[in-house]
Amino acid sequence: MGLLAWVGVFVGALAVLLLASDKFIGAAEKIGLSLGIPSFIVGVTIVAAGTSLPELISSIFAVLEGSPEIVVGNVVGSNITNILLVLGVTAMVAKNIEIKFAVLDIDLPLFIGSAFLLYFLLMDGYFSTFDAIICLAGLFIFLFYTFSSDREEEEGERPKLTPIVFVMLALSGIGIWFGAEWTVKSVIKIADMVGIGKEVVALSMVALGTSMPEIVVSVMAARKGNAEMAVGNVLGSNIFNTFAVMGIPALFGGLVIPESILVFSLPMMIAASILFLIMSLDKKIAFAEGAMLLLFYVVFIVHLFTPG
C-alpha cells in the first residue's frame, strides 16, 4: 500500500480505538455504579484510567511490535498536548477557567511530581523494569491519596444492568485491541515511508489523535460554564500517562528513549508543566494565558517537523 492508504489506515484505526475506548469506559462505569461502587471512586479509576486507555494499549502493542520508542513519544506528546492544546483552547473558549482548591491542593502537586519523576527516570536514555516499578508505585500513591482525600460524594440511583452492557464491554474490548494494533502498525509504516522517526509520529499525530476526546469534552464543558472540569481531566490524564502508560508497557520489554526526545520534547513537557503551575497560582487561567499555551503548542509541532 502507498502512503495515503496507510494514512487512511491510521485514521480509521485511531477512530476505532477512540470509539471503542469510549464505549468500554461507559459500560465499565455503568457496571461499577450498579455494583454500588461510589461514583467518585468510579471516576478516578475507571473514567480517569479510561482516558489513557488508547495510549496504554497502543503502547503495549508498540513494545510487542519492536518499536518501543513510540511509547515515550506517546506519553510525552500526549502530556504536552493535554497541557498546551487542550487547556489552551478551553481557556480561550471559556475566557476564564476557575480552578477549585481541591485540584490545587491534591492533584496539582502530584501532577508536577509525576512530571519531574519522569524527567529523571528518562535522563539516562533507557527505561528499565525497575523504572517501571517506580512508576507503578507512583500510580499506587496517586490512587491512595485520591481515595483517602475528603471529597463530597453525591448519592444517586444505581443503574440497572442489562445483557447489552456486557455485550458492549466485550465488543469494545475487541475494538480496542484491533484499533491499537493497526494504529501502531500504520505509525511504523508511515514513519518508514516518510523517513522520520517513529517517535515524531507518536509525539504529533498519535498524541493529537488520542487527545481529541479530551479537547471535545473540555470545549463542551467550557461552553456549559464548567471549564474547570478540563483542568481535572488534564491533570488526571497526565498522571495516568506518566505512571501507567510508561510503567505497564515497560513490563513487556525495556523502552529505548530517543535522544531527540531528551533534547527537546521532554524539556518542553517540563516547561509546560511549570508554566501551568505558575498560571494556576491565582486559581484561574485567563484568555491570554490560554493563547500563550496554544502558542507554545504551535512552536512544539513546528519544531518536530523542522529539519535539523
C-alpha positions as a printed NumPy array, in Angstrom:
array([[  0.   ,   0.   ,   0.   ],
       [  1.03 ,   3.602,  -0.604],
       [  1.474,   6.419,   1.888],
       [ -2.063,   7.786,   1.547],
       [ -3.506,   4.31 ,   2.089],
       [ -1.514,   3.887,   5.293],
       [ -2.585,   7.352,   6.476],
       [ -6.166,   6.192,   5.885],
       [ -5.484,   3.038,   7.903],
       [ -4.044,   5.192,  10.702],
       [ -7.072,   7.496,  10.786],
       [ -9.512,   4.58 ,  10.661],
       [ -7.695,   2.525,  13.283],
       [ -7.372,   5.523,  15.595],
       [-11.079,   6.274,  15.196],
       [-11.944,   2.663,  16.089],
       [ -9.582,   2.813,  19.069],
       [-11.108,   6.033,  20.422],
       [-14.723,   4.972,  19.833],
       [-14.157,   1.54 ,  21.371],
       [-12.416,   3.108,  24.381],
       [-15.338,   5.474,  24.915],
       [-17.859,   2.612,  24.784],
       [-15.677,   0.466,  27.056],
       [-15.472,   3.248,  29.657],
       [-19.224,   3.798,  29.525],
       [-20.017,   0.109,  30.014],
       [-17.432,  -0.332,  32.781],
       [-18.673,   2.788,  34.56 ],
       [-22.256,   1.529,  34.466],
       [-21.205,  -1.866,  35.848],
       [-19.239,  -0.219,  38.656],
       [-22.104,   2.066,  39.675],
       [-24.626,  -0.782,  39.529],
       [-22.458,  -2.75 ,  41.968],
       [-22.656,   0.09 ,  44.462],
       [-19.155,   1.464,  43.955],
       [-19.197,   5.203,  44.801],
       [-19.253,   7.412,  41.72 ],
       [-16.143,   9.276,  42.897],
       [-14.122,   6.061,  43.042],
       [-15.505,   5.02 ,  39.671],
       [-14.454,   8.412,  38.327],
       [-10.845,   8.317,  39.496],
       [-10.345,   4.706,  38.464],
       [-12.47 ,   3.607,  35.501],
       [-13.054,   7.013,  33.908],
       [ -9.684,   8.598,  34.643],
       [ -7.759,   5.491,  33.622],
       [-10.046,   5.106,  30.627],
       [ -8.9  ,   8.443,  29.181],
       [ -5.414,   6.927,  28.992],
       [ -6.636,   3.597,  27.606],
       [ -5.832,   4.376,  23.933],
       [ -2.283,   5.428,  24.866],
       [ -1.828,   2.386,  27.111],
       [ -2.966,  -0.316,  24.685],
       [ -1.193,   1.235,  21.687],
       [  2.   ,   1.5  ,  23.783],
       [  1.847,  -2.181,  24.724],
       [  1.477,  -3.078,  21.043],
       [  4.405,  -0.792,  20.204],
       [  6.659,  -2.776,  22.54 ],
       [  5.413,  -6.097,  21.151],
       [  5.973,  -4.827,  17.584],
       [  9.601,  -3.943,  18.382],
       [  9.101,  -0.156,  18.315],
       [  9.432,   0.831,  21.996],
       [ 10.38 ,   4.42 ,  21.129],
       [  6.71 ,   5.002,  20.295],
       [  5.811,   4.581,  23.981],
       [  7.724,   7.563,  25.342],
       [  6.683,   9.627,  22.318],
       [  3.086,   8.716,  23.053],
       [  3.326,   9.689,  26.732],
       [  5.375,  12.875,  26.388],
       [  3.417,  14.011,  23.328],
       [  0.044,  13.376,  24.992],
       [  1.099,  15.203,  28.16 ],
       [  2.286,  18.212,  26.156],
       [ -0.876,  18.199,  24.026],
       [ -3.124,  17.988,  27.087],
       [ -1.489,  20.994,  28.749],
       [ -0.792,  23.269,  25.798],
       [ -3.58 ,  22.427,  23.356],
       [ -6.494,  21.144,  25.481],
       [ -6.14 ,  23.711,  28.261],
       [ -5.166,  26.459,  25.838],
       [ -8.226,  26.018,  23.641],
       [-10.512,  25.566,  26.672],
       [ -9.26 ,  28.767,  28.32 ],
       [ -9.81 ,  30.718,  25.1  ],
       [-13.348,  29.338,  24.701],
       [-14.251,  29.871,  28.361],
       [-12.451,  33.262,  28.562],
       [-11.539,  32.363,  32.149],
       [-11.127,  28.96 ,  33.869],
       [-11.705,  28.999,  37.624],
       [ -9.68 ,  26.311,  39.425],
       [-11.062,  24.702,  42.564],
       [ -8.969,  24.414,  45.721],
       [ -9.229,  20.592,  45.808],
       [ -7.457,  20.403,  42.444],
       [ -4.649,  22.726,  43.573],
       [ -4.282,  21.03 ,  46.942],
       [ -4.177,  17.397,  45.787],
       [ -3.933,  16.849,  42.046],
       [ -1.539,  19.644,  41.063],
       [  1.357,  18.673,  43.409],
       [  1.116,  15.047,  42.231],
       [  0.972,  16.235,  38.617],
       [  4.166,  18.28 ,  38.985],
       [  5.836,  15.471,  40.919],
       [  4.997,  12.915,  38.222],
       [  6.422,  15.173,  35.503],
       [  9.754,  15.643,  37.278],
       [  9.933,  11.963,  38.218],
       [  9.54 ,  11.012,  34.547],
       [ 12.218,  13.535,  33.586],
       [ 14.821,  12.   ,  35.896],
       [ 13.863,   8.412,  35.019],
       [ 14.427,   9.129,  31.318],
       [ 17.664,  11.093,  31.609],
       [ 19.901,   8.04 ,  31.064],
       [ 18.16 ,   7.264,  27.767],
       [ 16.755,   3.913,  28.928],
       [ 13.609,   2.949,  30.811],
       [ 14.138,  -0.31 ,  32.681],
       [ 11.873,  -2.696,  34.57 ],
       [ 12.985,  -1.022,  37.8  ],
       [ 11.878,   2.337,  36.392],
       [  8.534,   0.752,  35.504],
       [  8.091,  -0.441,  39.094],
       [  8.836,   3.086,  40.333],
       [  6.109,   4.454,  38.035],
       [  3.597,   1.84 ,  39.181],
       [  4.431,   2.725,  42.789],
       [  3.69 ,   6.341,  41.888],
       [  0.346,   5.248,  40.433],
       [ -0.465,   3.468,  43.689],
       [  0.399,   6.62 ,  45.683],
       [ -1.822,   8.721,  43.422],
       [ -4.786,   6.363,  43.797],
       [ -4.298,   6.008,  47.555],
       [ -4.035,   9.766,  48.033],
       [ -7.105,  10.344,  45.886],
       [ -9.209,   7.724,  47.685],
       [ -8.21 ,   8.986,  51.13 ],
       [ -8.896,  12.646,  50.335],
       [-12.023,  14.231,  51.757],
       [-14.224,  14.991,  48.767],
       [-18.004,  15.203,  48.71 ],
       [-19.871,  12.204,  47.395],
       [-23.349,  12.512,  45.958],
       [-25.921,   9.785,  46.396],
       [-27.508,   8.551,  43.201],
       [-29.72 ,   5.771,  41.934],
       [-27.893,   2.652,  40.799],
       [-28.225,   1.995,  37.075],
       [-29.769,  -1.331,  36.107],
       [-27.613,  -3.835,  34.272],
       [-28.808,  -5.395,  31.039],
       [-27.119,  -8.02 ,  28.835],
       [-26.332,  -5.318,  26.269],
       [-23.915,  -3.701,  28.739],
       [-21.762,  -6.843,  28.902],
       [-22.006,  -7.319,  25.129],
       [-20.813,  -3.726,  24.652],
       [-17.957,  -4.305,  27.109],
       [-16.782,  -7.357,  25.162],
       [-17.184,  -5.813,  21.702],
       [-15.469,  -2.578,  22.706],
       [-12.6  ,  -4.574,  24.199],
       [-12.132,  -6.32 ,  20.842],
       [-12.321,  -2.929,  19.103],
       [ -9.623,  -1.513,  21.389],
       [ -7.371,  -4.49 ,  20.657],
       [ -7.579,  -4.258,  16.853],
       [ -7.656,  -0.457,  16.808],
       [ -4.468,  -0.241,  18.855],
       [ -2.73 ,  -2.949,  16.814],
       [ -3.36 ,  -1.239,  13.469],
       [ -2.674,   2.227,  14.845],
       [  0.819,   1.095,  15.789],
       [  1.385,  -0.8  ,  12.531],
       [  0.341,   2.217,  10.46 ],
       [  2.576,   4.549,  12.506],
       [  5.557,   2.289,  11.816],
       [  4.776,   2.162,   8.079],
       [  4.174,   5.915,   7.778],
       [  7.402,   6.732,   9.617],
       [  9.394,   4.393,   7.356],
       [  7.849,   5.804,   4.164],
       [  8.261,   9.454,   5.127],
       [ 11.713,   8.92 ,   6.598],
       [ 11.079,  10.39 ,  10.035],
       [ 11.404,   8.845,  13.467],
       [  8.502,   6.823,  14.81 ],
       [  8.72 ,   8.867,  17.986],
       [  7.971,  12.022,  15.961],
       [  4.74 ,  10.483,  14.628],
       [  3.852,   9.413,  18.175],
       [  4.623,  12.883,  19.567],
       [  2.421,  14.583,  16.997],
       [ -0.188,  12.501,  15.141],
       [ -0.83 ,   9.842,  17.783],
       [ -0.734,  12.308,  20.691],
       [ -3.118,  14.688,  18.937],
       [ -5.462,  11.892,  17.903],
       [ -5.683,  10.346,  21.359],
       [ -6.251,  13.795,  22.891],
       [ -9.21 ,  14.623,  20.637],
       [-11.814,  13.274,  23.131],
       [-10.341,  15.498,  25.875],
       [-10.483,  18.508,  23.532],
       [-14.129,  17.903,  22.603],
       [-15.229,  17.206,  26.201],
       [-13.313,  20.197,  27.577],
       [-14.651,  22.65 ,  24.996],
       [-18.221,  21.416,  25.521],
       [-17.772,  21.772,  29.288],
       [-16.416,  25.313,  28.816],
       [-19.468,  26.3  ,  26.777],
       [-21.695,  24.993,  29.567],
       [-19.825,  27.012,  32.21 ],
       [-17.968,  24.041,  33.674],
       [-14.491,  24.73 ,  32.269],
       [-12.708,  23.765,  35.487],
       [-13.561,  20.15 ,  34.643],
       [-10.931,  20.366,  31.888],
       [ -8.239,  21.066,  34.473],
       [ -9.07 ,  17.96 ,  36.478],
       [ -9.23 ,  15.845,  33.326],
       [ -5.834,  17.067,  32.126],
       [ -4.138,  16.572,  35.494],
       [ -5.586,  13.084,  35.972],
       [ -4.85 ,  12.033,  32.389],
       [ -1.233,  13.229,  32.573],
       [ -0.615,  11.479,  35.881],
       [ -2.035,   8.226,  34.488],
       [  0.003,   8.644,  31.295],
       [  3.22 ,   9.086,  33.238],
       [  2.717,   6.287,  35.725],
       [  0.579,   3.696,  33.915],
       [  1.331,   4.201,  30.21 ],
       [  5.08 ,   4.317,  30.877],
       [  5.087,   1.677,  33.604],
       [  2.893,  -1.121,  32.255],
       [  4.355,  -1.439,  28.702],
       [  7.875,  -1.488,  30.167],
       [  6.98 ,  -4.766,  31.9  ],
       [  6.837,  -6.312,  28.402],
       [ 10.342,  -5.103,  27.491],
       [ 12.821,  -2.282,  28.024],
       [ 11.962,   1.083,  26.479],
       [ 14.56 ,   2.89 ,  24.384],
       [ 14.42 ,   6.681,  24.714],
       [ 15.367,   8.569,  21.504],
       [ 17.882,  11.386,  22.015],
       [ 15.585,  13.818,  20.185],
       [ 13.011,  13.441,  22.958],
       [ 15.598,  14.052,  25.665],
       [ 16.909,  17.156,  23.894],
       [ 13.618,  18.913,  23.078],
       [ 10.294,  17.195,  23.827],
       [ 10.985,  16.182,  27.434],
       [ 12.223,  19.676,  28.418],
       [  9.16 ,  21.089,  26.637],
       [  6.919,  18.865,  28.775],
       [  8.627,  20.123,  31.955],
       [  8.359,  23.734,  30.773],
       [  4.651,  23.255,  30.011],
       [  4.094,  21.731,  33.45 ],
       [  5.865,  24.614,  35.213],
       [  4.007,  27.151,  33.064],
       [  0.703,  25.554,  34.055],
       [  1.747,  25.652,  37.731],
       [  2.558,  29.362,  37.528],
       [ -0.711,  30.154,  35.751],
       [ -2.656,  28.239,  38.41 ],
       [ -1.313,  30.209,  41.375],
       [ -4.159,  32.74 ,  41.176],
       [ -6.691,  29.883,  40.793],
       [ -7.662,  30.825,  37.258],
       [ -6.44 ,  30.6  ,  33.66 ],
       [ -7.366,  33.658,  31.597],
       [ -7.91 ,  34.017,  27.838],
       [ -4.435,  35.49 ,  27.277],
       [ -2.822,  32.644,  29.214],
       [ -4.72 ,  30.134,  27.089],
       [ -3.437,  31.885,  23.967],
       [  0.122,  31.633,  25.322],
       [ -0.315,  27.874,  25.904],
       [ -1.588,  27.465,  22.356],
       [  1.392,  29.436,  21.022],
       [  3.771,  27.06 ,  22.8  ],
       [  1.969,  24.112,  21.179],
       [  2.459,  25.621,  17.708],
       [  6.182,  26.034,  18.438],
       [  6.329,  22.414,  19.611],
       [  4.709,  20.993,  16.457],
       [  6.722,  23.19 ,  14.079],
       [  9.963,  22.198,  15.786],
       [  9.132,  18.488,  15.484],
       [  8.936,  18.689,  11.691],
       [ 11.728,  21.21 ,  11.142],
       [ 14.88 ,  19.526,   9.805],
       [ 17.976,  19.867,  11.996]])
